[in-house]
Amino acid sequence: MTAHSHALDLKPGVFTSQDPKKIARSLKRSAEASTQRKTDPYRSALSMLVFYINRAGKNLPAAHKRILERAKAELRREFGK
């Protein structure tokens, strides 16, 4: 993943958490606080999560990928989608 994102200011280590709810809440906070996003907060947060999963690719352990996939569901819940 890139070292810096101009779309969202993410909390360091947000994607390394073992708690999907914590990941989703952090992404939601970052997306809602961002002044540089080009779409609604939900789409920005989901895009960053999917981007991370895709960039990590085969290097992402299966167990952690499951956590990140659960974080997607939590993100939908956080935004009421």
ABEGO torsion letter per residue (X at the ends): XBABBAABBBBBGAAABABAAAAAAAAAAAAAABAABABBAAAAAAAAAAAAAAAAEAABBAAAAAAAAAAAAAAAAAAGX
